[in-house]
Amino acid sequence: MRADSVLWPDGSAGVAEMVVEPETVADLNLDQVIAAVLRDGHEYELDSVFRRPVRDLEVVRYRQEVFADLGSDAVRRVFDDFAAGMRRMRRRLAGAEKLTHPLQQQRWRLDAAAEYVTAVSHMAAELADLDLTSRALRRWRAFLDFSVAGSQFGRLTEDVREVQRALATVRYSIRLVDGTVEVGAAGDDADYSATVADLLSRFGAGPPPAVRRAGEWADMNQMEEQILDRVVALRPEAFARLTEFAAGHRDFADLDVVTFDREIHFYLLYLDFARGLAADGRTMCLPELASGTAEVRAERAFDLALANRRRGSDQPLVCNDFQLSGPERILVVTGPNQGGKTTFARMVGQLAYLAALGCPVPAASARLPLPDRLTTHFERAEQATDTDGRLLAELERVRDTLEHATADSVIILNESFSSTSTVDGVRIGLEVLRQIIARGSIAVWVTFFDELAHAGPETVSMVAVTESDDSAQRTFRIVRRPADGNAHAVVLAERYGLTYERVTARIAR
């Protein structure tokens, strides 16, 4: 019996993937999110999984089921304990490779095998009484029960215990005579270490450490190696069993268990990341999945990268809502600079991307599509290599986007064509908007051109609002309402130093 993947219900081959260019990941700050999620989990090599969103409904639902199961503290605790045991196993195996004495290497491998046996058997016992609903974890439990009851795991478990029992019976004595150390069989002589420990305990000293203190060198020194060699000569049969164990169980960890340990960390690491945000009052949810022209929405959504940067701080994080229903396909976002428009656009892109991974998304509730393609068109600084100018470079990028766009695509545009005049920007923008509408793509367009918000029933006007009594005070709220026509004027006034504050400051001089 082989274990099924907990990431891919029918294997990863042939899964329909969402097309996302690296620059889109960067534009949406998703590279920052992925780095934060994997901060303590680089050993699992999951970066490729987090950079592979899919548009396969079965895969996404399969993963959502696992996330739902892991929402139970009791279920989560079982897998956290298993993961901790597997980390201890890997540390023992890695440490063994750095040791020089063969018997010490073998003992560390024995300890690694003991960690493995304990982690697997404990997980099997704990999962037996838990109510699991996800297909992935129910299948894993069935495989685990079969594996633990099998002869291979049983033999490994018994061999570990037998060698541990044999080594536990080894007793020897050390006598310091002048400048020499004598190693002999344990006799009836008093145990002076116990006597000394008892004496020192009267002065508040604790018991002597059973293992080396943290930071000490793990390998044995020359004196310790010579003592071990003489102990082996006294009790060769116990150490022979250790050597036999190391030879007979060179690759003791089941490949399916190792694969599961890696894959389950896709969920555990993301939930660790989300738990840190929850401590700051951020709500995340498993979204409903929309198809075709079904309603798309999110309530109390936020930018995940921004939330992570503000983790633990007192800075407020404003949440926003949006909705597209009926013929509506495009959110046109206007308003003053620094009002949260770009953050809003990034948020929408992040929601679509994370939903396509099967992960909880940064919102209280959401209904989201699984796009075939997620594309960004963010304003770029002019480059010396753009011999034909910045505007032409923008037009070429938009042309490439439209050539591949379909009714299942999501396009995020941020201040596109702001490098040209208002008249030309509006004319080009309306034509691009018509092309997007013709394809039926979902889009978010952050712009200073209010005319784009009135292009037709497919467009929804959203505005970054300011405080009612102080237009300079940003609220970072993006609300659904008609564009007020002031955004571009405010931008021009700021650009040329003609805002009320700057004009009055010059007069006051």
Buried (B, 14 or more C-beta within 10 A) or exposed (E): EEBBBBBBBEEBEEBEBBBBEEBBBEBBBBBBBBBBBBEEBEEBEBBEBBBBBBBBEEBBBBBBBBBBBBEBEEBBEBBBBBBEBBBBBBBBBEBBEEBEBEBBBBBBBBBBBBBBBBBBBBBBEBBEEBEBEBBBBBBBBBBBBEBBEEEEBEEBBEBBEEBBEBBEEBEBEBEEEEEEEEBEEEEEEEEEEEEEBEEEEEEEEEEEEEEEEEEEEEBBEEEEBEBBEBBBEBBEEBBEBBBEBBEEBEEBBBEBBBBBBBBBBBBBBBBBBBEBBEEBEBBBBBBBBBEEBEEBBBBBBBBBBBBBBBBEEEEEBBBBBBBBEEEBBBBBBBBBBEBBBBBBBBBBBBBBBBBBBBBBBBBBBBBBBBBBBBBBBBBBEEEEEBEEEBBEBBBEBBEEBBEEBEBBBBBBBBBBBBBBEBEEBBBBBBEBBEBBBEBBBBBBBBBBBBBBBEBEEBBBBBBBBBEEEEBEEBBBBBBEEEBEEBBBBBBEBBEEEEBEEEEEEEEEE
